[in-house]
C-alpha cells in the first residue's frame, strides 16, 4: 500500500513589518515554523511572520506554483480577498 501524496498549499503570511509574504508548501505547519525560526525564506528572515492570513489547497506543486504566480501579480488589496474567496468557495464544496 502506498501513501497518497500530500496536497500543496498556497499560503499568505502577515509579517512583523506589516508586509505580506506568499509561498507554497506541502506542510504548512512545518513551513510556518521554519519561517518563524528564520530558516524559511530570505524575506522572512528579515521580516519574521506573525501569523498565517490564509491558505488554499492544490492537488500538486505545479498548480500551487501557478496560483502563487497569479497571486503575486495582484495588488495587495486583492490578495487576501482572492485567497479568502477561494477558501470560502472550497469550504462550500465540502
C-alpha positions in Angstrom: 0.0 0.0 0.0 1.4 3.4 -1.0 0.8 6.7 0.8 -1.2 9.3 -1.2 0.9 12.4 -2.0 0.2 15.3 0.2 -1.6 18.2 -1.4 0.2 21.5 -1.8 -0.9 24.8 -0.3 -0.5 28.4 -1.3 -0.3 30.5 1.8 -0.2 34.1 2.8 1.7 35.3 5.9 1.5 38.6 7.7 5.0 39.8 8.7 6.1 41.9 11.6 6.7 45.0 9.4 3.1 44.8 8.1 4.0 43.2 4.8 2.7 40.0 3.4 4.6 37.0 2.1 3.2 34.3 -0.2 4.6 30.9 -0.7 3.8 27.2 -1.3 4.4 24.1 0.7 3.0 20.6 1.3 3.3 21.0 5.1 2.1 24.4 6.2 2.8 23.9 10.0 6.4 22.9 9.3 6.9 25.7 6.8 5.4 28.4 9.1 7.7 27.2 12.0 10.7 27.4 9.6 9.8 31.0 8.7 9.4 31.8 12.4 12.9 30.3 13.2 14.5 32.2 10.4 15.2 29.2 8.3 12.3 29.6 5.8 13.0 32.2 3.2 15.4 35.1 2.9 12.5 37.6 3.1 11.0 36.2 6.3 14.4 36.1 8.0 14.5 39.9 7.7 10.7 40.2 8.2 9.5 37.5 10.6 6.0 36.3 10.2 3.3 36.9 12.8 0.5 34.7 11.5 -0.9 32.8 8.6 -3.6 35.0 6.9 -5.0 32.4 4.6 -4.2 29.3 2.6 -5.6 27.3 -0.3 -5.1 23.7 -1.2 -3.9 22.5 -4.6 -3.6 18.9 -5.9 0.1 19.3 -6.9 3.1 21.5 -6.8 2.7 22.7 -10.4 -0.8 24.1 -9.8 0.2 25.6 -6.5 3.2 27.4 -8.2 0.9 28.7 -10.9 -1.5 30.0 -8.3 1.3 31.6 -6.4 2.5 33.5 -9.5 -1.1 34.7 -10.1 -1.5 35.8 -6.5 1.8 37.8 -6.7 0.5 39.7 -9.7 -2.5 41.0 -7.8 -2.4 44.3 -5.9 -2.1 43.9 -2.1 -5.8 44.9 -1.6 -6.9 41.9 -3.7 -4.5 39.2 -2.5 -6.3 38.4 0.8 -9.7 38.6 -0.8 -8.7 36.2 -3.6 -7.5 33.7 -1.1 -10.5 34.1 1.2 -12.9 33.9 -1.6 -11.2 30.7 -2.8 -11.3 29.3 0.8 -15.0 30.1 1.2 -15.7 28.5 -2.2 -13.7 25.4 -1.4 -15.4 25.1 2.1 -18.8 25.3 0.4 -17.9 22.3 -1.7 -17.1 20.0 1.3 
